[in-house]
Amino acid sequence: MKTKNTLILIFLVLSALVLSALIGTITENIGFLKWLTWGDSIGFDTVNLDLSIINLSFSFYMQINVLQVVFIAAALLLFKKIR
């Protein structure tokens, strides 16, 4: 049962991210809805790990905006209600 709840939560959060990206792209050129796309990106640049045989490079960037925060909050509230 716990696995089912976890899968539902992951599905809701991923759905919220995809829908917010879609709606954000649609509303970025509409003047009065432009505030929904305000945001910033966080992360770190490339970190290299050279082990002589293997060279690994890591980087992480995440862009977050107002619409994503709203949709993730709605997904969490929906999860709480249906659980």
VOBA-1610 file (N, C-alpha, C; in pm, whole numbers, padded with zeros to 5 digits, always signed):
BEGIN
Met+00082-00119+00000Met+00000+00000+00000Met+00087+00126+00000Lys+00199+00120+00074Lys+00288+00234+00080Lys+00351+00261-00056Thr+00382+00155-00130Thr+00440+00170-00264Thr+00341+00238-00358Lys+00214+00204-00345Lys+00112+00264-00429Lys+00102+00414-00401Asn+00105+00454-00275Asn+00100+00597-00240Asn+00222+00671-00293Thr+00337+00608-00285Thr+00459+00672-00336Thr+00453+00691-00487Leu+00403+00591-00557Leu+00390+00603-00702Leu+00290+00711-00741Ile+00182+00721-00666Ile+00083+00826-00693Ile+00144+00963-00670Leu+00221+00979-00563Leu+00285+01107-00534Leu+00385+01144-00644Ile+00466+01050-00687Ile+00563+01075-00794Ile+00491+01114-00922Phe+00385+01042-00955Phe+00307+01074-01075Phe+00248+01214-01068Leu+00192+01251-00954Leu+00131+01384-00941Leu+00235+01494-00952Val+00350+01477-00889Val+00453+01581-00895Val+00510+01593-01036Leu+00536+01480-01101Leu+00586+01487-01239Leu+00483+01547-01334Ser+00357+01514-01313Ser+00250+01574-01394Ser+00244+01725-01373Ala+00260+01767-01249Ala+00259+01910-01218Ala+00376+01980-01287Leu+00492+01918-01289Leu+00608+01980-01354Leu+00589+01990-01505Val+00536+01886-01565Val+00515+01888-01710Val+00407+01990-01747Leu+00296+01991-01674Leu+00189+02087-01704Leu+00235+02231-01681Ser+00312+02255-01576Ser+00359+02392-01551Ser+00457+02437-01659Ala+00540+02346-01708Ala+00630+02382-01818Ala+00551+02415-01944Leu+00449+02336-01973Leu+00366+02360-02091Leu+00292+02493-02079Ile+00228+02516-01968Ile+00152+02640-01950Ile+00246+02759-01942Gly+00363+02742-01882Gly+00461+02849-01877Gly+00508+02890-02015Thr+00529+02793-02102Thr+00568+02824-02239Thr+00458+02896-02314Ile+00335+02857-02290Ile+00222+02920-02358Ile+00201+03064-02309Thr+00219+03089-02180Thr+00187+03220-02122Thr+00305+03316-02117Glu+00424+03278-02163Glu+00538+03367-02149Glu+00529+03490-02238Asn+00448+03488-02343Asn+00434+03604-02431Asn+00306+03682-02406Ile+00229+03644-02307Ile+00105+03715-02273Ile+00137+03811-02160Gly+00114+03937-02182Gly+00157+04042-02090Gly+00112+04025-01946Phe-00018+04007-01923Phe-00068+04002-01786Phe-00044+03868-01718Leu+00002+03767-01791Leu+00036+03637-01732Leu+00187+03612-01726Lys+00264+03712-01764Lys+00409+03697-01767Lys+00467+03671-01628Trp+00400+03717-01522Trp+00451+03697-01386Trp+00455+03549-01348Leu+00378+03465-01416Leu+00381+03322-01387Leu+00514+03258-01425Thr+00587+03321-01515Thr+00714+03264-01560Thr+00835+03327-01490Trp+00813+03411-01390Trp+00925+03466-01314Trp+00992+03354-01238Gly+01121+03352-01241Gly+01193+03249-01169Gly+01342+03263-01186Asp+01412+03164-01139Asp+01556+03165-01145Asp+01604+03021-01155Ser+01729+03006-01192Ser+01787+02872-01197Ser+01893+02859-01088Ile+01900+02741-01032Ile+02000+02713-00930Ile+02076+02588-00973Gly+02194+02573-00921Gly+02272+02456-00954Gly+02420+02482-00943Phe+02498+02387-00989Phe+02643+02405-00990Phe+02697+02363-01125Asp+02811+02424-01158Asp+02872+02398-01286Asp+02946+02264-01283Thr+03011+02233-01390Thr+03073+02103-01407Thr+03180+02077-01301Val+03171+01959-01241Val+03271+01908-01148Val+03331+01785-01214Asn+03460+01786-01233Asn+03528+01675-01300Asn+03597+01585-01198Leu+03584+01456-01220Leu+03652+01356-01139Leu+03734+01270-01234Asp+03865+01289-01230Asp+03955+01217-01321Asp+04023+01105-01244Leu+03988+00981-01277Leu+04044+00864-01210Leu+04145+00793-01299Ser+04201+00863-01394Ser+04300+00813-01486Ser+04241+00715-01588Ile+04154+00627-01548Ile+04089+00535-01640Ile+03954+00591-01683Ile+03884+00650-01589Ile+03750+00704-01613Ile+03751+00852-01578Asn+03691+00930-01664Asn+03676+01072-01637Asn+03526+01101-01624Leu+03483+01140-01505Leu+03341+01167-01481Leu+03320+01318-01468Ser+03213+01365-01525Ser+03175+01506-01515Ser+03033+01515-01461Phe+03014+01599-01362Phe+02883+01618-01300Phe+02845+01765-01308Ser+02720+01790-01338Ser+02665+01924-01327Ser+02516+01911-01297Phe+02463+02012-01233Phe+02323+02009-01192Phe+02266+02149-01206Tyr+02156+02160-01279Tyr+02084+02286-01291Tyr+01935+02259-01278Met+01870+02347-01208Met+01725+02335-01193Met+01667+02475-01208Gln+01574+02488-01298Gln+01506+02616-01318Gln+01368+02605-01255Ile+01336+02701-01170Ile+01207+02699-01101Ile+01140+02835-01121Asn+01009+02831-01137Asn+00935+02956-01153Asn+00807+02951-01069Val+00733+03060-01072Val+00612+03073-00989Val+00510+02965-01024Leu+00492+02940-01151Leu+00392+02843-01195Leu+00424+02703-01146Gln+00551+02666-01144Gln+00589+02535-01095Gln+00561+02520-00946Val+00588+02626-00870Val+00560+02623-00726Val+00410+02605-00702Val+00329+02677-00777Val+00183+02668-00762Val+00134+02528-00798Phe+00183+02472-00907Phe+00137+02340-00951Phe+00185+02229-00857Ile+00306+02239-00806Ile+00354+02137-00712Ile+00276+02144-00582Ala+00245+02265-00535Ala+00163+02278-00415Ala+00024+02219-00437Ala-00034+02242-00555Ala-00165+02185-00586Ala-00157+02033-00594Ala-00048+01980-00648Ala-00032+01834-00655Ala-00021+01773-00515Leu+00051+01840-00426Leu+00063+01788-00290Leu-00070+01794-00215Leu-00146+01901-00237Leu-00279+01909-00174Leu-00372+01803-00230Leu-00365+01779-00361Leu-00447+01674-00422Leu-00408+01537-00367Phe-00280+01513-00351Phe-00233+01386-00297Phe-00285+01366-00154Lys-00280+01472-00076Lys-00329+01463+00063Lys-00479+01432+00066Lys-00552+01490-00030Lys-00696+01469-00033Lys-00733+01328-00080Ile-00663+01273-00179Ile-00700+01142-00231Ile-00638+01027-00153Arg-00543+01054-00067Arg-00479+00949+00010Arg-00561+00904+00122
//
